[in-house]
Amino acid sequence: MKHDQIPAERRTLLRLALALGVATAVNTVAADPAGTPARPGGEPPAPASGPPAAARARPGAYRLRPMTSTTPPRFRPAAPPVRTRPFEELPELGDDAMVLSFDDGPDPRYTPDILAILRRYDVRAMFFVCGEMAADNPGLLREMADDGHVVGNHSWSHPLIPKLSRGAIVDELGSTSEVIEKALGAPPLWYRAPYGAWNRNSFEIGAAMGMEPMAWTVDTLDWTTPGTDTIVRRVKKGAAPGVVVLSHDAGGNRSQSVAALRRYLPALIERGHRPTVPYRS
């Protein structure tokens, strides 16, 4: 069969195999639910699937490049095999630093308020966006980047990654990275697995796309709408050097998350904490 007769999906897998190393790709071509255990809790259920794969932007060639040189040295990936666990905290940022992160957006009902609060206190955060939300709100992605926030990849349709084939993971992450790159001019350098559920395939494919895996240390469980007071208490109790706080700016009614941020952010700053990010977009 001539090269130009090879189906597009097979060509994608072949290119991926070359990027990861033929031996590794052959040994892990099947999905690996038993690879890295899922982190319990953390995020709400999401729709079972997004738009049909054919309707999404096909992931581009940049996905198979190694980590970019713009990433600070301490966050460059280790030599193959790639990471087997995500970052859960970032102590390298300094004794007074901590990270605020928001998942599932952007949502025009809640994200603008969160951005306004962060802007008021001159604070940077990480936003892990879903492709199906980002595609409809590119202006909010640009606003995030313009304010110095980090925009990360949270998959296209928020699936349970360990249940997907390698090809489906490539599609979920690659399509989302393309939306981000189209809006911001560069692909994301960080990604977070929905529900905190990682496996070997997700680490390898994420690394091949030039992204580092980010989990969290403090889970606000704001998606359960436990009440503003409870969210504030959880953040203040968990605040410590290097911790990563998980909240949400989409995926449901996030008015409590917005109200809580408005209260705990000035309190953290008054206590000497410095919310920041590992690098600026």
MILUM-523381 format. One record per residue (C-alpha): residue in one letter; y, x, z; residue number from 1. Coordinates in pm, whole numbers, always signed. Example, Ala and Ser with C-alpha at 12.3 -4.5 7.8 and 13.67 -1.06 7.14 Angstrom:
% residues 2
(a, (-450, +1230, +780), 1)
(s, (-106, +1367, +714), 2)
% end
This chain:
% residues 281
(m, (+0, +0, +0), 1)
(k, (+339, +139, -90), 2)
(h, (+604, +191, +179), 3)
(d, (+825, -86, +48), 4)
(q, (+531, -328, +66), 5)
(i, (+474, -273, +440), 6)
(p, (+586, -584, +634), 7)
(a, (+914, -542, +822), 8)
(e, (+756, -599, +1164), 9)
(r, (+492, -334, +1100), 10)
(r, (+761, -87, +991), 11)
(t, (+946, -156, +1318), 12)
(l, (+634, -82, +1523), 13)
(l, (+566, +235, +1326), 14)
(r, (+920, +360, +1390), 15)
(l, (+882, +275, +1757), 16)
(a, (+556, +468, +1773), 17)
(l, (+727, +775, +1633), 18)
(a, (+1008, +749, +1889), 19)
(l, (+779, +714, +2188), 20)
(g, (+512, +957, +2070), 21)
(v, (+210, +848, +1872), 22)
(a, (-35, +903, +2155), 23)
(t, (+165, +699, +2403), 24)
(a, (+222, +415, +2157), 25)
(v, (-148, +393, +2070), 26)
(n, (-252, +385, +2435), 27)
(t, (-1, +113, +2526), 28)
(v, (+8, -106, +2217), 29)
(a, (-109, -407, +2419), 30)
(a, (+112, -574, +2679), 31)
(d, (+60, -423, +3023), 32)
(p, (+92, -687, +3296), 33)
(a, (-72, -446, +3541), 34)
(g, (+166, -160, +3465), 35)
(t, (+454, -173, +3713), 36)
(p, (+446, -465, +3961), 37)
(a, (+721, -724, +3939), 38)
(r, (+983, -717, +4212), 39)
(p, (+952, -1050, +4397), 40)
(g, (+1231, -1306, +4390), 41)
(g, (+1577, -1237, +4261), 42)
(e, (+1650, -1480, +3982), 43)
(p, (+1614, -1845, +3883), 44)
(p, (+1381, -1984, +3618), 45)
(a, (+1527, -1979, +3269), 46)
(p, (+1446, -2166, +2948), 47)
(a, (+1100, -2076, +2821), 48)
(s, (+1236, -1938, +2499), 49)
(g, (+1559, -1872, +2315), 50)
(p, (+1634, -1930, +1948), 51)
(p, (+1349, -1854, +1707), 52)
(a, (+1307, -1483, +1649), 53)
(a, (+1396, -1524, +1284), 54)
(a, (+1736, -1662, +1385), 55)
(r, (+1824, -1355, +1589), 56)
(a, (+1982, -1039, +1459), 57)
(r, (+1709, -791, +1376), 58)
(p, (+1733, -484, +1600), 59)
(g, (+1889, -187, +1424), 60)
(a, (+1792, +178, +1390), 61)
(y, (+2000, +286, +1689), 62)
(r, (+1727, +142, +1913), 63)
(l, (+1504, +440, +1843), 64)
(r, (+1753, +708, +1939), 65)
(p, (+1715, +893, +2269), 66)
(m, (+1962, +851, +2553), 67)
(t, (+2316, +917, +2433), 68)
(s, (+2513, +1222, +2538), 69)
(t, (+2780, +998, +2694), 70)
(t, (+2552, +927, +2991), 71)
(p, (+2628, +1145, +3296), 72)
(p, (+2359, +1414, +3338), 73)
(r, (+2220, +1271, +3662), 74)
(f, (+2130, +948, +3483), 75)
(r, (+1957, +1100, +3182), 76)
(p, (+1590, +1005, +3153), 77)
(a, (+1314, +1234, +3265), 78)
(a, (+1088, +1400, +3011), 79)
(p, (+811, +1171, +2876), 80)
(p, (+645, +973, +3012), 81)
(v, (+967, +786, +3089), 82)
(r, (+1061, +632, +3423), 83)
(t, (+799, +428, +3604), 84)
(r, (+1045, +263, +3844), 85)
(p, (+1398, +128, +3798), 86)
(f, (+1701, +254, +3988), 87)
(e, (+1741, +38, +4300), 88)
(e, (+2036, +221, +4448), 89)
(l, (+2282, +489, +4341), 90)
(p, (+2358, +719, +4635), 91)
(e, (+2498, +981, +4396), 92)
(l, (+2814, +773, +4360), 93)
(g, (+2942, +877, +4704), 94)
(d, (+2919, +787, +5070), 95)
(d, (+3165, +498, +5040), 96)
(a, (+3041, +361, +4707), 97)
(m, (+2832, +54, +4633), 98)
(v, (+2766, -147, +4316), 99)
(l, (+2824, -518, +4252), 100)
(s, (+2621, -665, +3966), 101)
(f, (+2610, -1006, +3799), 102)
(d, (+2327, -1144, +3584), 103)
(d, (+2262, -1410, +3319), 104)
(g, (+2613, -1451, +3172), 105)
(p, (+2860, -1456, +3035), 106)
(d, (+2942, -1816, +3117), 107)
(p, (+3293, -1944, +3034), 108)
(r, (+3282, -2167, +3342), 109)
(y, (+3239, -1888, +3599), 110)
(t, (+3266, -1542, +3443), 111)
(p, (+3645, -1558, +3388), 112)
(d, (+3702, -1631, +3759), 113)
(i, (+3478, -1342, +3861), 114)
(l, (+3662, -1110, +3625), 115)
(a, (+3997, -1226, +3764), 116)
(i, (+3888, -1155, +4124), 117)
(l, (+3757, -809, +4034), 118)
(r, (+4081, -738, +3846), 119)
(r, (+4293, -845, +4144), 120)
(y, (+4128, -581, +4363), 121)
(d, (+4095, -321, +4085), 122)
(v, (+3716, -314, +4120), 123)
(r, (+3453, -239, +3855), 124)
(a, (+3113, -409, +3839), 125)
(m, (+2801, -426, +3621), 126)
(f, (+2729, -735, +3411), 127)
(f, (+2374, -774, +3279), 128)
(v, (+2411, -1027, +2999), 129)
(c, (+2159, -1244, +2816), 130)
(g, (+2183, -1223, +2437), 131)
(e, (+2186, -1599, +2382), 132)
(m, (+2487, -1628, +2616), 133)
(a, (+2662, -1315, +2488), 134)
(a, (+2632, -1426, +2126), 135)
(d, (+2838, -1736, +2206), 136)
(n, (+3096, -1554, +2419), 137)
(p, (+3182, -1217, +2261), 138)
(g, (+3538, -1242, +2389), 139)
(l, (+3413, -1229, +2748), 140)
(l, (+3211, -917, +2666), 141)
(r, (+3527, -752, +2535), 142)
(e, (+3717, -859, +2846), 143)
(m, (+3449, -700, +3064), 144)
(a, (+3467, -374, +2873), 145)
(d, (+3848, -373, +2862), 146)
(d, (+3854, -401, +3241), 147)
(g, (+3618, -103, +3278), 148)
(h, (+3304, -294, +3372), 149)
(v, (+2958, -188, +3258), 150)
(v, (+2788, -434, +3021), 151)
(g, (+2410, -412, +3043), 152)
(n, (+2114, -574, +2868), 153)
(h, (+1928, -858, +3043), 154)
(s, (+1709, -963, +2747), 155)
(w, (+1781, -1241, +2496), 156)
(s, (+1622, -1549, +2655), 157)
(h, (+1534, -1436, +3010), 158)
(p, (+1152, -1431, +2972), 159)
(l, (+892, -1283, +3204), 160)
(i, (+864, -943, +3036), 161)
(p, (+509, -846, +3148), 162)
(k, (+374, -1150, +2964), 163)
(l, (+524, -1037, +2631), 164)
(s, (+377, -815, +2362), 165)
(r, (+550, -488, +2279), 166)
(g, (+692, -644, +1965), 167)
(a, (+838, -935, +2161), 168)
(i, (+999, -695, +2412), 169)
(v, (+1152, -500, +2124), 170)
(d, (+1294, -825, +1989), 171)
(e, (+1430, -946, +2325), 172)
(l, (+1600, -618, +2414), 173)
(g, (+1694, -508, +2064), 174)
(s, (+1861, -835, +1964), 175)
(t, (+2068, -836, +2282), 176)
(s, (+2173, -475, +2236), 177)
(e, (+2289, -556, +1884), 178)
(v, (+2508, -842, +2009), 179)
(i, (+2663, -610, +2266), 180)
(e, (+2713, -333, +2011), 181)
(k, (+2874, -573, +1765), 182)
(a, (+3120, -692, +2030), 183)
(l, (+3197, -358, +2195), 184)
(g, (+3128, -96, +1929), 185)
(a, (+2846, +71, +2126), 186)
(p, (+2503, -38, +2253), 187)
(p, (+2438, -75, +2626), 188)
(l, (+2307, +217, +2833), 189)
(w, (+2156, +9, +3114), 190)
(y, (+1918, -285, +3126), 191)
(r, (+1764, -511, +3389), 192)
(a, (+1435, -698, +3352), 193)
(p, (+1458, -1074, +3415), 194)
(y, (+1320, -1163, +3759), 195)
(g, (+1297, -790, +3828), 196)
(a, (+959, -794, +3652), 197)
(w, (+896, -454, +3490), 198)
(n, (+594, -297, +3324), 199)
(r, (+512, +23, +3137), 200)
(n, (+605, -126, +2800), 201)
(s, (+948, -229, +2921), 202)
(f, (+1026, +118, +3057), 203)
(e, (+912, +292, +2737), 204)
(i, (+1085, +53, +2498), 205)
(g, (+1405, +49, +2703), 206)
(a, (+1414, +429, +2702), 207)
(a, (+1354, +440, +2327), 208)
(m, (+1657, +211, +2288), 209)
(g, (+1869, +450, +2495), 210)
(m, (+1882, +247, +2817), 211)
(e, (+1816, +320, +3183), 212)
(p, (+1647, +56, +3405), 213)
(m, (+1853, -91, +3690), 214)
(a, (+1716, -313, +3968), 215)
(w, (+1896, -393, +4296), 216)
(t, (+1896, -330, +4669), 217)
(v, (+2061, -644, +4810), 218)
(d, (+1963, -985, +4672), 219)
(t, (+2217, -1256, +4753), 220)
(l, (+1976, -1529, +4632), 221)
(d, (+2291, -1708, +4515), 222)
(w, (+2089, -1886, +4245), 223)
(t, (+1938, -2100, +4523), 224)
(t, (+2292, -2220, +4610), 225)
(p, (+2243, -2142, +4982), 226)
(g, (+2611, -2194, +5062), 227)
(t, (+2913, -1968, +5034), 228)
(d, (+2890, -1856, +5398), 229)
(t, (+2529, -1744, +5351), 230)
(i, (+2608, -1543, +5038), 231)
(v, (+2900, -1373, +5212), 232)
(r, (+2685, -1291, +5514), 233)
(r, (+2407, -1140, +5301), 234)
(v, (+2644, -913, +5112), 235)
(k, (+2829, -793, +5422), 236)
(k, (+2501, -733, +5610), 237)
(g, (+2351, -535, +5323), 238)
(a, (+2659, -329, +5237), 239)
(a, (+2583, +44, +5262), 240)
(p, (+2631, +362, +5058), 241)
(g, (+2471, +340, +4715), 242)
(v, (+2336, -15, +4740), 243)
(v, (+2329, -242, +4435), 244)
(v, (+2411, -609, +4505), 245)
(l, (+2257, -878, +4283), 246)
(s, (+2456, -1196, +4208), 247)
(h, (+2483, -1431, +3910), 248)
(d, (+2766, -1557, +3693), 249)
(a, (+2554, -1799, +3487), 250)
(g, (+2222, -1983, +3484), 251)
(g, (+2342, -2281, +3686), 252)
(n, (+2629, -2388, +3909), 253)
(r, (+2779, -2058, +4024), 254)
(s, (+3083, -2194, +4206), 255)
(q, (+2941, -2066, +4536), 256)
(s, (+2900, -1718, +4387), 257)
(v, (+3265, -1719, +4278), 258)
(a, (+3388, -1845, +4615), 259)
(a, (+3175, -1588, +4799), 260)
(l, (+3309, -1298, +4590), 261)
(r, (+3662, -1411, +4667), 262)
(r, (+3583, -1373, +5039), 263)
(y, (+3350, -1073, +5067), 264)
(l, (+3521, -839, +4822), 265)
(p, (+3841, -787, +5025), 266)
(a, (+3628, -767, +5340), 267)
(l, (+3417, -487, +5190), 268)
(i, (+3725, -294, +5085), 269)
(e, (+3880, -336, +5430), 270)
(r, (+3562, -196, +5586), 271)
(g, (+3592, +116, +5369), 272)
(h, (+3338, +33, +5098), 273)
(r, (+3425, +124, +4740), 274)
(p, (+3262, -107, +4481), 275)
(t, (+3224, +95, +4162), 276)
(v, (+2990, +160, +3869), 277)
(p, (+2783, +462, +3757), 278)
(y, (+3013, +511, +3458), 279)
(r, (+3276, +320, +3272), 280)
(s, (+3204, +134, +2949), 281)
% end
